[in-house]
Amino acid sequence: RPAIVWFRDDLRIADHPALHAALELGQPIVAVYVLDEQSSGVRPLGGAARWWLHQSLRSLAASIEALGARLTLRRGAAGPIIASIAQETHASAVFWNRRYGLAERTLDTAIKSDLRASGVDARSFAGSLLFEPWTIQTGQGGSYSVFTPFWRACTAGAPPRAPHPEPRSISGWEGVLDADSFSSDDLDTWGLEPSSPDWAGGLRAAWAPGEASAHALLDAFLAESLPRYGSDRDQPAQNATSRLSPHLRWGEISPYQVWSATQEAQRGLTGPALASAARFLTEVGWREFAYHVLFNAPDLATRNLRSAFDAFPWPPLDREALTAWQQGRTGFALVDAGMRELWRTGSMHNRVRMVTASFLIKNMLVDWRVGERWFWDTLVDADAASNPFGWQWVAGSGADAAPYFRIFNPDLQAAKFDPHQQYIRENIPEFGTDAYPAPLVDLGETRRAALAAYERVKNPS
Ligand code: FAD
């Protein structure tokens, strides 16, 4: 009887706890991925994420085939699909790595109990986070809303486990499933990739989804950039960050692998270079924190964490202005460079994410949720925890957030973090010519308007 391994946000072979445990059973493996756009509450993927998923599944299917098995692809509500594959194959076990959104958890809990009720050994594993969100608690047994004590609590305990090695082979289940004319070529019929127009050229040029590229990026980052990460990470033109976020989002690499390789690489470093390594691991910690917050506030993408912000008087949405922001035509160079980088490559440097988000929320007075949705649709690393967490952080409505009255000045940010305008010129070919748009807003006036609106949060009527 086979064991089923259900792949979800963990599109890798190495350090995959569910696959590892299934292989230890010594039974043939049925590897399954379900594109679930039907189960209630599961947030539909954005366009850039769908593009990434397509490439990543193709890469995973190839890796599984090279090891001797196959990846079965299905589309529909995951519950009935997993149940029917278990029944058809007479599987004795179904294993998966955990997800942390409420809709996903609810679904997984129901599937687990149904499978167990029919005698199947259904088990979930920790594969995507170093610290399971419910295991990190304050002295009073609650959850954390401030990063520093959260991360202190995480790092005070036992260090993260060592990664599981990559399996040398996977013995695939020999049977044929009812719908098994479906091969990885049929991925094309899922329509995850854009066709007309094909807007993904810039994504293809910028990224190589898949497990092998994730490790190549990590290795290159550790060898070349880790020692200067602390000093250069805020400068978008420096390429000093790892660019691992989409690979972590899709689980092509695990945080355990990142953690352990960084520990290895930092041996022998001293002074600022050693501090850089700690800084990098702390950023990985922010990802953990975003999940901790999401776990405890499942509606993070739609509800202000600080309910006082419900009183914020957002003016009616100016659609034309919103389009100018989305297209990088606000007349503020760092904002426009970021928005264009996002549109072209499906990504944006962290510093610039903060600046573009602050500009939308505080200089354009647009509700952070509108920006969150645009990022969700356009980022290849669009993440159910980190994206709304980042937006609420900038808005001031979130956990351990920047205070609302701290309003980035996009020109000063540009002078500080892109002093030679290298990043700006890379992303705005017409910068400095007449073709470049005039400023969309007056920074001083909009700043005053934002602060006045914020008074309503402090003193709701
Ligand atoms: P590195 O600096 O190399 O950091 C290593 C890893 O740590 C990253 O890959 C990421 O997984 C994690 N990390 C780093 N900074 C953060 C952070 N502030 N919050 C959470 N995790 C972090 N990150 C996403 O992965 N997905 C998102 O959808 C996302 N949306 C964001 C929206 C806004 C408004 C803001 C301000 C930030 C957002 N971030 C998001 C966080 C951060 O911008 C990216 O993780 C980072 O830019 C990725 O680049 P990197 O992999 O080179 O990061």
Boltz pocket constraint, residues with backbone or C-beta under 6 A from the ligand:
constraints:
  - pocket:
      binder: B
      contacts: [[A, 233], [A, 240], [A, 241], [A, 242], [A, 243], [A, 244], [A, 245], [A, 246], [A, 248], [A, 249], [A, 280], [A, 283], [A, 284], [A, 285], [A, 286], [A, 287], [A, 288], [A, 290], [A, 348], [A, 349], [A, 350], [A, 351], [A, 353], [A, 354], [A, 357], [A, 375], [A, 379], [A, 381], [A, 382], [A, 383], [A, 384], [A, 386], [A, 387], [A, 388], [A, 390], [A, 391], [A, 394]]
      max_distance: 6.0
